[in-house]
Amino acid sequence: DVQLVESGGGSVQAGGSLRLSCAASGYIRARNCMLWFRRAPGGKRVGVASIYPSRGTTFYDDSVKGRFTISQDNAQNTLYLQMDNLKPEGTAVYYCSARGVPSDSLCSPDHWGSDVGYWGPGTQVTVS
């Protein structure tokens, strides 16, 4: 089993920055692909970024490229999302997710639509 808990959400003005963290524990092979999703008010949950740490591969949604950075500590116990130049449309609940996949290609945006894996409870980000 895998446990995920997000933190670091809050309120920020447009143009500001926040760093989200996700504390991960449990079977490491079930979390070799780590992802961030978000759900805006009234919207559906969508992928933001993902990382396949064993190869250092990262993927981003076009809407956040150049502004968000996903990373993970060497022990693969904490996932981060550095969010810079935040925009009001970034207001959402942000979720950390973990999956066990055999290759980094299965951690790419083409596979974000699946609900498989583990999920944290989410953390609210409000940009005004």
Wavefront OBJ file of the C-alpha trace (Angstrom):
o trace
v 0.000 0.000 0.000
v 1.010 3.638 -0.538
v 0.144 6.672 1.573
v 0.270 10.240 0.262
v -0.266 13.511 2.111
v -0.027 16.917 0.449
v 0.914 20.182 2.131
v 1.949 23.710 1.203
v -1.276 25.022 -0.246
v -2.592 28.475 0.561
v -3.556 31.830 -0.866
v -1.272 33.881 -3.061
v -1.565 36.848 -5.369
v -1.237 36.446 -9.104
v 2.417 36.365 -10.078
v 3.425 34.843 -6.760
v 4.883 31.449 -5.917
v 4.038 28.426 -3.805
v 5.753 25.104 -3.264
v 3.607 22.053 -2.672
v 4.956 18.963 -0.961
v 3.689 15.403 -0.917
v 4.945 13.011 1.740
v 4.956 9.484 0.314
v 5.367 6.154 2.061
v 4.781 2.514 1.267
v 5.896 0.029 -1.361
v 8.310 1.969 -3.543
v 7.680 0.007 -6.749
v 4.038 1.100 -6.540
v 5.126 4.752 -6.666
v 7.868 4.911 -9.280
v 5.752 7.384 -11.253
v 4.632 10.404 -9.251
v 2.119 12.938 -10.490
v 0.384 16.193 -9.600
v -3.216 16.809 -10.618
v -5.574 19.680 -9.922
v -9.307 20.218 -9.875
v -10.571 23.769 -10.393
v -13.954 24.785 -8.953
v -16.660 23.116 -10.991
v -14.107 21.355 -13.160
v -12.720 17.884 -13.540
v -9.396 16.674 -12.236
v -6.601 17.212 -14.763
v -2.924 16.336 -14.861
v -0.341 19.044 -14.221
v 3.036 17.303 -14.097
v 4.651 13.922 -13.576
v 8.078 12.517 -12.808
v 9.746 9.142 -13.307
v 12.623 9.497 -10.830
v 14.708 6.479 -11.831
v 15.369 8.109 -15.229
v 14.898 11.715 -14.151
v 12.138 12.118 -16.723
v 9.610 14.886 -16.196
v 6.445 15.828 -18.060
v 4.290 18.960 -17.909
v 0.939 20.126 -19.134
v 1.369 22.936 -21.662
v -0.491 25.344 -19.370
v 2.264 25.197 -16.730
v 5.433 24.662 -18.762
v 8.106 27.164 -17.800
v 6.314 28.094 -14.571
v 5.990 24.848 -12.601
v 8.759 22.428 -11.644
v 8.201 18.897 -10.366
v 10.929 17.209 -8.354
v 11.481 14.497 -5.786
v 14.051 14.030 -3.049
v 16.695 11.320 -3.497
v 15.021 8.987 -1.029
v 11.820 9.286 -3.097
v 9.867 10.086 0.018
v 8.839 13.642 -0.780
v 7.450 14.972 -4.033
v 7.461 18.693 -4.749
v 5.737 21.072 -7.098
v 7.319 24.516 -7.315
v 4.762 26.883 -8.777
v 5.965 30.268 -9.991
v 4.147 33.101 -11.726
v 0.830 31.732 -10.554
v -2.297 32.763 -12.424
v -5.889 33.018 -11.131
v -6.806 29.989 -13.234
v -4.411 28.045 -11.051
v -6.968 28.171 -8.247
v -7.747 24.532 -7.554
v -7.348 21.637 -5.195
v -4.004 20.023 -5.986
v -3.599 16.269 -5.622
v -0.540 14.076 -5.425
v -0.772 10.672 -7.077
v 1.466 7.609 -7.293
v 1.606 4.711 -9.737
v 3.778 1.724 -10.400
v 4.649 1.564 -14.112
v 7.307 -0.393 -16.037
v 8.631 2.537 -18.097
v 8.689 6.327 -18.164
v 6.514 6.424 -21.267
v 3.628 5.205 -19.111
v 4.193 8.196 -16.828
v 3.654 10.649 -19.693
v 0.621 12.904 -20.282
v -0.878 10.343 -22.678
v -1.558 8.192 -19.627
v -2.706 10.849 -17.161
v -6.362 10.217 -17.925
v -6.405 6.969 -15.987
v -7.560 6.961 -12.367
v -5.304 4.066 -11.420
v -2.897 4.370 -8.530
v -2.956 6.085 -5.173
v -4.171 9.554 -4.273
v -3.680 12.052 -1.497
v -6.565 14.056 -0.008
v -5.497 17.268 -1.778
v -4.440 20.767 -0.780
v -6.192 23.997 -1.735
v -4.401 26.687 -3.742
v -6.126 30.019 -4.255
v -4.689 32.647 -6.611
v -6.265 36.085 -6.607
l 1 2 3 4 5 6 7 8 9 10 11 12 13 14 15 16 17 18 19 20 21 22 23 24 25 26 27 28 29 30 31 32 33 34 35 36 37 38 39 40 41 42 43 44 45 46 47 48 49 50 51 52 53 54 55 56 57 58 59 60 61 62 63 64 65 66 67 68 69 70 71 72 73 74 75 76 77 78 79 80 81 82 83 84 85 86 87 88 89 90 91 92 93 94 95 96 97 98 99 100 101 102 103 104 105 106 107 108 109 110 111 112 113 114 115 116 117 118 119 120 121 122 123 124 125 126 127 128
